[in-house]
Amino acid sequence: MDDAAYNELVSSLTPYEEAGSVKTYTNTVSLACPACEQPFDDLVVCRDEFNSLELSKVLDLCVTSHDDDVLLFTHQ
């Protein structure tokens, strides 16, 4: 994902939570996922080389990257 697309995406989302190197945004405007083109629920940005996520529910995930960050798009 290029810088312009990433900046446009993040500026349209609502920041939700930040814990260490993981930041979560909520999709309150029903933007389409860049991977599957369906609306997604949350964007999880993982900034470190290694991150651990503890999921409390089963989710479908789409994945892409920006610079060295991994971007996870969640679908419930």
Distance bins in CASP14 RR format, pairs under 12 A and 6 or more apart:
PFRMAT RR
TARGET T0000
AUTHOR 0000-0000-0000
RMODE 2
METHOD distances of the structure
MODEL  1
1 7 0 0 0 0 1 0 0 0 0 0 0
1 8 0 0 0 0 0 1 0 0 0 0 0
1 9 1 0 0 1 0 0 0 0 0 0 0
1 10 0 0 0 0 0 1 0 0 0 0 0
1 33 0 0 0 0 0 1 0 0 0 0 0
1 34 1 0 0 1 0 0 0 0 0 0 0
1 35 0 0 0 0 0 1 0 0 0 0 0
1 43 0 0 0 0 0 1 0 0 0 0 0
1 45 0 0 0 0 0 1 0 0 0 0 0
1 62 0 0 0 0 0 1 0 0 0 0 0
1 63 0 0 0 0 0 1 0 0 0 0 0
1 64 1 0 1 0 0 0 0 0 0 0 0
1 65 1 0 0 1 0 0 0 0 0 0 0
1 66 1 0 1 0 0 0 0 0 0 0 0
1 67 0 0 0 0 1 0 0 0 0 0 0
1 69 0 0 0 0 1 0 0 0 0 0 0
1 70 0 0 0 0 0 1 0 0 0 0 0
1 71 1 0 0 1 0 0 0 0 0 0 0
1 73 0 0 0 0 0 1 0 0 0 0 0
2 8 0 0 0 0 1 0 0 0 0 0 0
2 9 0 0 0 0 0 1 0 0 0 0 0
2 34 0 0 0 0 0 1 0 0 0 0 0
2 64 0 0 0 0 0 1 0 0 0 0 0
2 65 0 0 0 0 0 1 0 0 0 0 0
2 66 0 0 0 0 1 0 0 0 0 0 0
2 67 0 0 0 0 0 1 0 0 0 0 0
3 9 0 0 0 0 0 1 0 0 0 0 0
3 10 0 0 0 0 0 1 0 0 0 0 0
3 66 1 0 0 1 0 0 0 0 0 0 0
3 67 0 0 0 0 1 0 0 0 0 0 0
3 69 0 0 0 0 0 1 0 0 0 0 0
4 10 0 0 0 0 0 1 0 0 0 0 0
4 11 0 0 0 0 0 1 0 0 0 0 0
4 66 0 0 0 0 0 1 0 0 0 0 0
5 11 0 0 0 0 0 1 0 0 0 0 0
5 12 0 0 0 0 0 1 0 0 0 0 0
5 31 0 0 0 0 0 1 0 0 0 0 0
5 34 1 0 0 1 0 0 0 0 0 0 0
5 64 0 0 0 0 1 0 0 0 0 0 0
5 65 0 0 0 0 0 1 0 0 0 0 0
5 66 0 0 0 0 1 0 0 0 0 0 0
5 71 0 0 0 0 0 1 0 0 0 0 0
6 12 0 0 0 0 0 1 0 0 0 0 0
6 13 0 0 0 0 0 1 0 0 0 0 0
6 25 0 0 0 0 0 1 0 0 0 0 0
6 34 0 0 0 0 1 0 0 0 0 0 0
6 43 0 0 0 0 0 1 0 0 0 0 0
6 45 0 0 0 0 1 0 0 0 0 0 0
6 64 0 0 0 0 1 0 0 0 0 0 0
6 65 0 0 0 0 1 0 0 0 0 0 0
6 66 1 0 1 0 0 0 0 0 0 0 0
6 67 0 0 0 0 1 0 0 0 0 0 0
6 69 0 0 0 0 1 0 0 0 0 0 0
6 71 1 0 0 1 0 0 0 0 0 0 0
7 13 0 0 0 0 0 1 0 0 0 0 0
7 66 0 0 0 0 1 0 0 0 0 0 0
7 67 0 0 0 0 0 1 0 0 0 0 0
8 29 0 0 0 0 0 1 0 0 0 0 0
8 31 0 0 0 0 1 0 0 0 0 0 0
8 34 0 0 0 0 0 1 0 0 0 0 0
8 66 0 0 0 0 0 1 0 0 0 0 0
9 25 0 0 0 0 1 0 0 0 0 0 0
9 27 0 0 0 0 1 0 0 0 0 0 0
9 29 0 0 0 0 0 1 0 0 0 0 0
9 31 1 0 0 1 0 0 0 0 0 0 0
9 32 0 0 0 0 0 1 0 0 0 0 0
9 33 0 0 0 0 0 1 0 0 0 0 0
9 34 1 0 0 1 0 0 0 0 0 0 0
9 40 0 0 0 0 0 1 0 0 0 0 0
9 43 1 0 0 1 0 0 0 0 0 0 0
9 45 0 0 0 0 0 1 0 0 0 0 0
9 64 0 0 0 0 0 1 0 0 0 0 0
9 66 0 0 0 0 1 0 0 0 0 0 0
9 71 0 0 0 0 1 0 0 0 0 0 0
9 73 0 0 0 0 1 0 0 0 0 0 0
10 16 0 0 0 0 0 1 0 0 0 0 0
10 23 0 0 0 0 1 0 0 0 0 0 0
10 24 0 0 0 0 0 1 0 0 0 0 0
10 25 1 0 0 1 0 0 0 0 0 0 0
10 26 0 0 0 0 0 1 0 0 0 0 0
10 27 0 0 0 0 0 1 0 0 0 0 0
10 31 0 0 0 0 0 1 0 0 0 0 0
10 43 1 0 0 1 0 0 0 0 0 0 0
10 45 0 0 0 0 1 0 0 0 0 0 0
10 66 0 0 0 0 1 0 0 0 0 0 0
10 69 0 0 0 0 0 1 0 0 0 0 0
10 71 0 0 0 0 1 0 0 0 0 0 0
11 25 0 0 0 0 1 0 0 0 0 0 0
11 29 0 0 0 0 0 1 0 0 0 0 0
11 31 0 0 0 0 0 1 0 0 0 0 0
11 43 0 0 0 0 0 1 0 0 0 0 0
12 25 0 0 0 0 1 0 0 0 0 0 0
12 26 0 0 0 0 0 1 0 0 0 0 0
12 27 0 0 0 0 1 0 0 0 0 0 0
12 28 0 0 0 0 1 0 0 0 0 0 0
12 29 1 0 1 0 0 0 0 0 0 0 0
12 30 0 0 0 0 0 1 0 0 0 0 0
12 31 1 0 1 0 0 0 0 0 0 0 0
12 32 0 0 0 0 0 1 0 0 0 0 0
12 40 0 0 0 0 0 1 0 0 0 0 0
12 43 0 0 0 0 0 1 0 0 0 0 0
13 23 0 0 0 0 0 1 0 0 0 0 0
13 24 0 0 0 0 1 0 0 0 0 0 0
13 25 1 1 0 0 0 0 0 0 0 0 0
13 26 1 0 0 1 0 0 0 0 0 0 0
13 27 1 0 1 0 0 0 0 0 0 0 0
13 28 1 0 0 1 0 0 0 0 0 0 0
13 29 1 0 0 1 0 0 0 0 0 0 0
13 30 0 0 0 0 0 1 0 0 0 0 0
13 31 1 0 0 1 0 0 0 0 0 0 0
13 40 0 0 0 0 1 0 0 0 0 0 0
13 41 0 0 0 0 0 1 0 0 0 0 0
13 42 0 0 0 0 1 0 0 0 0 0 0
13 43 1 0 1 0 0 0 0 0 0 0 0
13 44 0 0 0 0 0 1 0 0 0 0 0
13 45 0 0 0 0 0 1 0 0 0 0 0
13 71 0 0 0 0 0 1 0 0 0 0 0
13 73 0 0 0 0 0 1 0 0 0 0 0
14 23 0 0 0 0 0 1 0 0 0 0 0
14 24 0 0 0 0 1 0 0 0 0 0 0
14 25 1 0 0 1 0 0 0 0 0 0 0
14 26 1 0 1 0 0 0 0 0 0 0 0
14 27 1 0 0 1 0 0 0 0 0 0 0
14 28 1 0 1 0 0 0 0 0 0 0 0
14 29 0 0 0 0 1 0 0 0 0 0 0
14 31 0 0 0 0 0 1 0 0 0 0 0
14 41 0 0 0 0 0 1 0 0 0 0 0
14 42 0 0 0 0 1 0 0 0 0 0 0
14 43 0 0 0 0 0 1 0 0 0 0 0
15 23 1 0 0 1 0 0 0 0 0 0 0
15 24 1 0 0 1 0 0 0 0 0 0 0
15 25 1 0 1 0 0 0 0 0 0 0 0
15 26 0 0 0 0 1 0 0 0 0 0 0
15 27 0 0 0 0 0 1 0 0 0 0 0
15 28 0 0 0 0 0 1 0 0 0 0 0
15 42 0 0 0 0 0 1 0 0 0 0 0
15 43 0 0 0 0 0 1 0 0 0 0 0
15 45 0 0 0 0 0 1 0 0 0 0 0
16 22 0 0 0 0 0 1 0 0 0 0 0
16 23 0 0 0 0 1 0 0 0 0 0 0
16 24 1 0 1 0 0 0 0 0 0 0 0
16 25 1 0 1 0 0 0 0 0 0 0 0
16 26 1 0 1 0 0 0 0 0 0 0 0
16 27 0 0 0 0 1 0 0 0 0 0 0
16 28 0 0 0 0 1 0 0 0 0 0 0
16 41 0 0 0 0 0 1 0 0 0 0 0
16 42 1 0 0 1 0 0 0 0 0 0 0
16 43 0 0 0 0 1 0 0 0 0 0 0
16 44 0 0 0 0 1 0 0 0 0 0 0
16 45 0 0 0 0 0 1 0 0 0 0 0
16 74 0 0 0 0 0 1 0 0 0 0 0
17 23 1 0 0 1 0 0 0 0 0 0 0
17 24 1 0 1 0 0 0 0 0 0 0 0
17 25 0 0 0 0 1 0 0 0 0 0 0
17 26 0 0 0 0 1 0 0 0 0 0 0
17 42 0 0 0 0 1 0 0 0 0 0 0
17 43 0 0 0 0 0 1 0 0 0 0 0
17 44 0 0 0 0 1 0 0 0 0 0 0
17 45 0 0 0 0 0 1 0 0 0 0 0
17 53 0 0 0 0 0 1 0 0 0 0 0
18 24 1 0 0 1 0 0 0 0 0 0 0
18 25 0 0 0 0 1 0 0 0 0 0 0
18 44 0 0 0 0 0 1 0 0 0 0 0
18 45 0 0 0 0 1 0 0 0 0 0 0
18 46 0 0 0 0 0 1 0 0 0 0 0
18 47 0 0 0 0 0 1 0 0 0 0 0
19 44 0 0 0 0 0 1 0 0 0 0 0
19 45 0 0 0 0 0 1 0 0 0 0 0
19 46 0 0 0 0 0 1 0 0 0 0 0
19 47 0 0 0 0 0 1 0 0 0 0 0
19 48 0 0 0 0 0 1 0 0 0 0 0
19 51 0 0 0 0 1 0 0 0 0 0 0
19 52 0 0 0 0 0 1 0 0 0 0 0
19 53 0 0 0 0 0 1 0 0 0 0 0
19 54 0 0 0 0 0 1 0 0 0 0 0
20 45 0 0 0 0 0 1 0 0 0 0 0
20 46 0 0 0 0 0 1 0 0 0 0 0
20 47 0 0 0 0 1 0 0 0 0 0 0
20 48 0 0 0 0 1 0 0 0 0 0 0
20 51 0 0 0 0 1 0 0 0 0 0 0
20 52 0 0 0 0 0 1 0 0 0 0 0
21 44 0 0 0 0 0 1 0 0 0 0 0
21 45 0 0 0 0 1 0 0 0 0 0 0
21 46 1 0 0 1 0 0 0 0 0 0 0
21 47 1 0 1 0 0 0 0 0 0 0 0
21 48 1 1 0 0 0 0 0 0 0 0 0
21 49 0 0 0 0 1 0 0 0 0 0 0
21 50 0 0 0 0 1 0 0 0 0 0 0
21 51 1 0 0 1 0 0 0 0 0 0 0
21 52 0 0 0 0 0 1 0 0 0 0 0
21 53 0 0 0 0 0 1 0 0 0 0 0
21 68 0 0 0 0 0 1 0 0 0 0 0
21 69 0 0 0 0 1 0 0 0 0 0 0
21 70 0 0 0 0 0 1 0 0 0 0 0
22 42 0 0 0 0 0 1 0 0 0 0 0
22 43 0 0 0 0 0 1 0 0 0 0 0
22 44 1 0 0 1 0 0 0 0 0 0 0
22 45 1 0 0 1 0 0 0 0 0 0 0
22 46 1 0 1 0 0 0 0 0 0 0 0
22 47 1 0 0 1 0 0 0 0 0 0 0
22 48 0 0 0 0 1 0 0 0 0 0 0
22 50 0 0 0 0 0 1 0 0 0 0 0
22 51 1 0 1 0 0 0 0 0 0 0 0
22 52 0 0 0 0 1 0 0 0 0 0 0
22 53 1 0 0 1 0 0 0 0 0 0 0
22 54 0 0 0 0 0 1 0 0 0 0 0
22 69 0 0 0 0 0 1 0 0 0 0 0
22 70 0 0 0 0 1 0 0 0 0 0 0
22 71 0 0 0 0 0 1 0 0 0 0 0
22 72 0 0 0 0 1 0 0 0 0 0 0
23 42 0 0 0 0 0 1 0 0 0 0 0
23 43 0 0 0 0 1 0 0 0 0 0 0
23 44 1 0 0 1 0 0 0 0 0 0 0
23 45 1 0 1 0 0 0 0 0 0 0 0
23 46 0 0 0 0 1 0 0 0 0 0 0
23 47 1 0 0 1 0 0 0 0 0 0 0
23 48 0 0 0 0 0 1 0 0 0 0 0
23 51 0 0 0 0 0 1 0 0 0 0 0
23 69 0 0 0 0 1 0 0 0 0 0 0
23 70 0 0 0 0 0 1 0 0 0 0 0
23 71 0 0 0 0 0 1 0 0 0 0 0
23 72 0 0 0 0 0 1 0 0 0 0 0
24 40 0 0 0 0 0 1 0 0 0 0 0
24 41 0 0 0 0 0 1 0 0 0 0 0
24 42 1 0 1 0 0 0 0 0 0 0 0
24 43 1 0 0 1 0 0 0 0 0 0 0
24 44 1 0 1 0 0 0 0 0 0 0 0
24 45 1 0 0 1 0 0 0 0 0 0 0
24 46 0 0 0 0 0 1 0 0 0 0 0
24 51 0 0 0 0 0 1 0 0 0 0 0
24 53 0 0 0 0 1 0 0 0 0 0 0
24 55 0 0 0 0 0 1 0 0 0 0 0
24 71 0 0 0 0 0 1 0 0 0 0 0
24 72 0 0 0 0 1 0 0 0 0 0 0
24 73 0 0 0 0 0 1 0 0 0 0 0
24 74 0 0 0 0 1 0 0 0 0 0 0
25 31 0 0 0 0 0 1 0 0 0 0 0
25 40 0 0 0 0 0 1 0 0 0 0 0
25 41 0 0 0 0 0 1 0 0 0 0 0
25 42 1 0 0 1 0 0 0 0 0 0 0
25 43 1 0 1 0 0 0 0 0 0 0 0
25 44 0 0 0 0 1 0 0 0 0 0 0
25 45 1 0 0 1 0 0 0 0 0 0 0
25 71 0 0 0 0 1 0 0 0 0 0 0
25 72 0 0 0 0 0 1 0 0 0 0 0
25 73 0 0 0 0 0 1 0 0 0 0 0
25 74 0 0 0 0 0 1 0 0 0 0 0
26 39 0 0 0 0 0 1 0 0 0 0 0
26 40 0 0 0 0 1 0 0 0 0 0 0
26 41 1 0 0 1 0 0 0 0 0 0 0
26 42 1 0 1 0 0 0 0 0 0 0 0
26 43 0 0 0 0 1 0 0 0 0 0 0
26 44 0 0 0 0 0 1 0 0 0 0 0
26 73 0 0 0 0 0 1 0 0 0 0 0
26 74 0 0 0 0 1 0 0 0 0 0 0
26 76 0 0 0 0 0 1 0 0 0 0 0
27 33 0 0 0 0 1 0 0 0 0 0 0
27 34 0 0 0 0 0 1 0 0 0 0 0
27 38 0 0 0 0 0 1 0 0 0 0 0
27 39 1 0 0 1 0 0 0 0 0 0 0
27 40 1 0 1 0 0 0 0 0 0 0 0
27 41 1 0 1 0 0 0 0 0 0 0 0
27 42 1 0 0 1 0 0 0 0 0 0 0
27 43 1 0 0 1 0 0 0 0 0 0 0
27 44 0 0 0 0 0 1 0 0 0 0 0
27 73 0 0 0 0 1 0 0 0 0 0 0
27 74 0 0 0 0 1 0 0 0 0 0 0
27 75 0 0 0 0 0 1 0 0 0 0 0
27 76 0 0 0 0 0 1 0 0 0 0 0
28 39 0 0 0 0 0 1 0 0 0 0 0
28 40 0 0 0 0 0 1 0 0 0 0 0
28 41 0 0 0 0 1 0 0 0 0 0 0
28 42 0 0 0 0 0 1 0 0 0 0 0
28 43 0 0 0 0 0 1 0 0 0 0 0
29 39 0 0 0 0 1 0 0 0 0 0 0
29 40 0 0 0 0 0 1 0 0 0 0 0
29 41 0 0 0 0 0 1 0 0 0 0 0
30 38 0 0 0 0 1 0 0 0 0 0 0
30 39 1 0 1 0 0 0 0 0 0 0 0
30 40 0 0 0 0 1 0 0 0 0 0 0
30 41 0 0 0 0 1 0 0 0 0 0 0
31 37 0 0 0 0 0 1 0 0 0 0 0
31 38 0 0 0 0 0 1 0 0 0 0 0
31 39 1 0 0 1 0 0 0 0 0 0 0
31 40 1 0 0 1 0 0 0 0 0 0 0
31 41 0 0 0 0 0 1 0 0 0 0 0
31 42 0 0 0 0 0 1 0 0 0 0 0
31 43 0 0 0 0 1 0 0 0 0 0 0
31 73 0 0 0 0 1 0 0 0 0 0 0
32 38 1 0 0 1 0 0 0 0 0 0 0
32 39 1 0 0 1 0 0 0 0 0 0 0
32 40 1 0 0 1 0 0 0 0 0 0 0
32 62 0 0 0 0 0 1 0 0 0 0 0
32 73 0 0 0 0 1 0 0 0 0 0 0
32 75 0 0 0 0 0 1 0 0 0 0 0
33 39 1 0 0 1 0 0 0 0 0 0 0
33 40 1 0 1 0 0 0 0 0 0 0 0
33 41 0 0 0 0 1 0 0 0 0 0 0
33 42 0 0 0 0 0 1 0 0 0 0 0
33 43 0 0 0 0 1 0 0 0 0 0 0
33 60 0 0 0 0 1 0 0 0 0 0 0
33 61 0 0 0 0 1 0 0 0 0 0 0
33 62 1 0 1 0 0 0 0 0 0 0 0
33 63 0 0 0 0 0 1 0 0 0 0 0
33 64 0 0 0 0 1 0 0 0 0 0 0
33 71 0 0 0 0 0 1 0 0 0 0 0
33 72 0 0 0 0 0 1 0 0 0 0 0
33 73 1 0 1 0 0 0 0 0 0 0 0
33 74 0 0 0 0 1 0 0 0 0 0 0
33 75 1 0 0 1 0 0 0 0 0 0 0
34 40 0 0 0 0 1 0 0 0 0 0 0
34 43 0 0 0 0 0 1 0 0 0 0 0
34 62 1 0 0 1 0 0 0 0 0 0 0
34 63 0 0 0 0 0 1 0 0 0 0 0
34 64 1 0 0 1 0 0 0 0 0 0 0
34 65 0 0 0 0 0 1 0 0 0 0 0
34 66 0 0 0 0 0 1 0 0 0 0 0
34 71 0 0 0 0 1 0 0 0 0 0 0
34 72 0 0 0 0 0 1 0 0 0 0 0
34 73 1 0 0 1 0 0 0 0 0 0 0
35 43 0 0 0 0 0 1 0 0 0 0 0
35 60 0 0 0 0 0 1 0 0 0 0 0
35 61 0 0 0 0 1 0 0 0 0 0 0
35 62 1 1 0 0 0 0 0 0 0 0 0
35 63 1 0 0 1 0 0 0 0 0 0 0
35 64 1 0 0 1 0 0 0 0 0 0 0
35 65 0 0 0 0 0 1 0 0 0 0 0
35 71 0 0 0 0 1 0 0 0 0 0 0
35 72 0 0 0 0 0 1 0 0 0 0 0
35 73 1 0 0 1 0 0 0 0 0 0 0
35 74 0 0 0 0 0 1 0 0 0 0 0
35 75 0 0 0 0 1 0 0 0 0 0 0
36 60 0 0 0 0 1 0 0 0 0 0 0
36 61 0 0 0 0 0 1 0 0 0 0 0
36 62 1 0 1 0 0 0 0 0 0 0 0
36 63 0 0 0 0 0 1 0 0 0 0 0
36 64 0 0 0 0 0 1 0 0 0 0 0
36 73 1 0 0 1 0 0 0 0 0 0 0
36 74 0 0 0 0 0 1 0 0 0 0 0
36 75 1 0 0 1 0 0 0 0 0 0 0
37 62 0 0 0 0 1 0 0 0 0 0 0
37 73 0 0 0 0 0 1 0 0 0 0 0
37 75 0 0 0 0 0 1 0 0 0 0 0
38 60 0 0 0 0 1 0 0 0 0 0 0
38 62 0 0 0 0 1 0 0 0 0 0 0
38 73 0 0 0 0 1 0 0 0 0 0 0
38 74 0 0 0 0 0 1 0 0 0 0 0
38 75 1 0 0 1 0 0 0 0 0 0 0
38 76 0 0 0 0 0 1 0 0 0 0 0
39 62 0 0 0 0 0 1 0 0 0 0 0
39 73 0 0 0 0 1 0 0 0 0 0 0
39 74 0 0 0 0 0 1 0 0 0 0 0
39 75 0 0 0 0 1 0 0 0 0 0 0
39 76 0 0 0 0 0 1 0 0 0 0 0
40 59 0 0 0 0 1 0 0 0 0 0 0
40 60 0 0 0 0 1 0 0 0 0 0 0
40 61 0 0 0 0 1 0 0 0 0 0 0
40 62 1 0 0 1 0 0 0 0 0 0 0
40 63 0 0 0 0 0 1 0 0 0 0 0
40 64 0 0 0 0 0 1 0 0 0 0 0
40 71 0 0 0 0 0 1 0 0 0 0 0
40 72 0 0 0 0 1 0 0 0 0 0 0
40 73 1 0 1 0 0 0 0 0 0 0 0
40 74 1 0 0 1 0 0 0 0 0 0 0
40 75 1 0 1 0 0 0 0 0 0 0 0
40 76 0 0 0 0 1 0 0 0 0 0 0
41 57 0 0 0 0 0 1 0 0 0 0 0
41 59 1 0 0 1 0 0 0 0 0 0 0
41 60 0 0 0 0 1 0 0 0 0 0 0
41 61 0 0 0 0 0 1 0 0 0 0 0
41 62 0 0 0 0 0 1 0 0 0 0 0
41 72 0 0 0 0 0 1 0 0 0 0 0
41 73 0 0 0 0 1 0 0 0 0 0 0
41 74 1 0 1 0 0 0 0 0 0 0 0
41 75 1 0 0 1 0 0 0 0 0 0 0
41 76 1 0 1 0 0 0 0 0 0 0 0
42 53 0 0 0 0 0 1 0 0 0 0 0
42 55 0 0 0 0 0 1 0 0 0 0 0
42 57 0 0 0 0 0 1 0 0 0 0 0
42 59 0 0 0 0 1 0 0 0 0 0 0
42 60 0 0 0 0 0 1 0 0 0 0 0
42 61 0 0 0 0 0 1 0 0 0 0 0
42 62 0 0 0 0 0 1 0 0 0 0 0
42 71 0 0 0 0 0 1 0 0 0 0 0
42 72 0 0 0 0 1 0 0 0 0 0 0
42 73 1 0 0 1 0 0 0 0 0 0 0
42 74 1 0 1 0 0 0 0 0 0 0 0
42 75 0 0 0 0 1 0 0 0 0 0 0
42 76 0 0 0 0 1 0 0 0 0 0 0
43 61 0 0 0 0 0 1 0 0 0 0 0
43 62 0 0 0 0 0 1 0 0 0 0 0
43 63 0 0 0 0 0 1 0 0 0 0 0
43 64 0 0 0 0 0 1 0 0 0 0 0
43 66 0 0 0 0 0 1 0 0 0 0 0
43 69 0 0 0 0 0 1 0 0 0 0 0
43 70 0 0 0 0 0 1 0 0 0 0 0
43 71 1 0 0 1 0 0 0 0 0 0 0
43 72 1 0 0 1 0 0 0 0 0 0 0
43 73 1 0 1 0 0 0 0 0 0 0 0
43 74 1 0 0 1 0 0 0 0 0 0 0
43 75 0 0 0 0 0 1 0 0 0 0 0
44 51 0 0 0 0 1 0 0 0 0 0 0
44 52 0 0 0 0 0 1 0 0 0 0 0
44 53 1 0 0 1 0 0 0 0 0 0 0
44 54 0 0 0 0 0 1 0 0 0 0 0
44 55 0 0 0 0 1 0 0 0 0 0 0
44 59 0 0 0 0 1 0 0 0 0 0 0
44 61 0 0 0 0 1 0 0 0 0 0 0
44 62 0 0 0 0 0 1 0 0 0 0 0
44 63 0 0 0 0 1 0 0 0 0 0 0
44 64 0 0 0 0 0 1 0 0 0 0 0
44 69 0 0 0 0 0 1 0 0 0 0 0
44 70 0 0 0 0 1 0 0 0 0 0 0
44 71 1 0 0 1 0 0 0 0 0 0 0
44 72 1 0 1 0 0 0 0 0 0 0 0
44 73 1 0 0 1 0 0 0 0 0 0 0
44 74 1 0 0 1 0 0 0 0 0 0 0
44 75 0 0 0 0 0 1 0 0 0 0 0
45 51 0 0 0 0 1 0 0 0 0 0 0
45 53 0 0 0 0 0 1 0 0 0 0 0
45 63 0 0 0 0 0 1 0 0 0 0 0
45 64 0 0 0 0 0 1 0 0 0 0 0
45 65 0 0 0 0 0 1 0 0 0 0 0
45 66 1 0 0 1 0 0 0 0 0 0 0
45 67 0 0 0 0 0 1 0 0 0 0 0
45 68 0 0 0 0 0 1 0 0 0 0 0
45 69 1 0 1 0 0 0 0 0 0 0 0
45 70 1 0 0 1 0 0 0 0 0 0 0
45 71 1 0 1 0 0 0 0 0 0 0 0
45 72 1 0 0 1 0 0 0 0 0 0 0
45 73 0 0 0 0 0 1 0 0 0 0 0
45 74 0 0 0 0 0 1 0 0 0 0 0
46 52 0 0 0 0 1 0 0 0 0 0 0
46 53 1 0 0 1 0 0 0 0 0 0 0
46 61 0 0 0 0 0 1 0 0 0 0 0
46 63 0 0 0 0 1 0 0 0 0 0 0
46 64 0 0 0 0 0 1 0 0 0 0 0
46 65 0 0 0 0 1 0 0 0 0 0 0
46 66 0 0 0 0 0 1 0 0 0 0 0
46 67 0 0 0 0 0 1 0 0 0 0 0
46 68 0 0 0 0 1 0 0 0 0 0 0
46 69 1 0 0 1 0 0 0 0 0 0 0
46 70 1 0 1 0 0 0 0 0 0 0 0
46 71 1 0 0 1 0 0 0 0 0 0 0
46 72 1 0 0 1 0 0 0 0 0 0 0
47 65 0 0 0 0 0 1 0 0 0 0 0
47 66 0 0 0 0 0 1 0 0 0 0 0
47 67 0 0 0 0 1 0 0 0 0 0 0
47 68 1 0 0 1 0 0 0 0 0 0 0
47 69 1 0 1 0 0 0 0 0 0 0 0
47 70 0 0 0 0 1 0 0 0 0 0 0
47 71 0 0 0 0 0 1 0 0 0 0 0
48 68 0 0 0 0 1 0 0 0 0 0 0
48 69 0 0 0 0 1 0 0 0 0 0 0
48 70 0 0 0 0 1 0 0 0 0 0 0
49 68 1 0 0 1 0 0 0 0 0 0 0
49 69 0 0 0 0 0 1 0 0 0 0 0
49 70 0 0 0 0 1 0 0 0 0 0 0
50 70 0 0 0 0 0 1 0 0 0 0 0
51 68 0 0 0 0 0 1 0 0 0 0 0
51 69 0 0 0 0 0 1 0 0 0 0 0
51 70 1 0 0 1 0 0 0 0 0 0 0
51 71 0 0 0 0 0 1 0 0 0 0 0
51 72 0 0 0 0 1 0 0 0 0 0 0
53 59 0 0 0 0 1 0 0 0 0 0 0
53 61 0 0 0 0 1 0 0 0 0 0 0
53 70 0 0 0 0 0 1 0 0 0 0 0
53 72 1 0 0 1 0 0 0 0 0 0 0
53 74 0 0 0 0 0 1 0 0 0 0 0
55 61 0 0 0 0 1 0 0 0 0 0 0
55 72 0 0 0 0 0 1 0 0 0 0 0
55 74 0 0 0 0 1 0 0 0 0 0 0
55 76 0 0 0 0 0 1 0 0 0 0 0
56 74 0 0 0 0 0 1 0 0 0 0 0
56 76 0 0 0 0 0 1 0 0 0 0 0
57 74 0 0 0 0 1 0 0 0 0 0 0
57 75 0 0 0 0 0 1 0 0 0 0 0
57 76 1 0 0 1 0 0 0 0 0 0 0
58 74 0 0 0 0 0 1 0 0 0 0 0
58 75 0 0 0 0 0 1 0 0 0 0 0
58 76 0 0 0 0 1 0 0 0 0 0 0
59 72 0 0 0 0 1 0 0 0 0 0 0
59 73 0 0 0 0 1 0 0 0 0 0 0
59 74 1 0 1 0 0 0 0 0 0 0 0
59 75 1 0 0 1 0 0 0 0 0 0 0
59 76 1 0 0 1 0 0 0 0 0 0 0
60 72 0 0 0 0 0 1 0 0 0 0 0
60 73 0 0 0 0 1 0 0 0 0 0 0
60 74 1 0 0 1 0 0 0 0 0 0 0
60 75 1 0 1 0 0 0 0 0 0 0 0
60 76 1 0 0 1 0 0 0 0 0 0 0
61 70 0 0 0 0 0 1 0 0 0 0 0
61 71 0 0 0 0 0 1 0 0 0 0 0
61 72 1 0 1 0 0 0 0 0 0 0 0
61 73 1 0 0 1 0 0 0 0 0 0 0
61 74 1 0 0 1 0 0 0 0 0 0 0
61 75 1 0 0 1 0 0 0 0 0 0 0
61 76 0 0 0 0 0 1 0 0 0 0 0
62 70 0 0 0 0 0 1 0 0 0 0 0
62 71 0 0 0 0 1 0 0 0 0 0 0
62 72 1 0 0 1 0 0 0 0 0 0 0
62 73 1 0 1 0 0 0 0 0 0 0 0
62 74 0 0 0 0 1 0 0 0 0 0 0
62 75 1 0 0 1 0 0 0 0 0 0 0
63 69 0 0 0 0 0 1 0 0 0 0 0
63 70 1 0 0 1 0 0 0 0 0 0 0
63 71 1 0 0 1 0 0 0 0 0 0 0
63 72 1 0 1 0 0 0 0 0 0 0 0
63 73 1 0 0 1 0 0 0 0 0 0 0
63 74 0 0 0 0 0 1 0 0 0 0 0
63 75 0 0 0 0 0 1 0 0 0 0 0
64 70 0 0 0 0 1 0 0 0 0 0 0
64 71 1 0 1 0 0 0 0 0 0 0 0
64 72 0 0 0 0 1 0 0 0 0 0 0
64 73 1 0 0 1 0 0 0 0 0 0 0
65 71 1 0 0 1 0 0 0 0 0 0 0
65 72 0 0 0 0 0 1 0 0 0 0 0
65 73 0 0 0 0 0 1 0 0 0 0 0
66 72 0 0 0 0 0 1 0 0 0 0 0
END
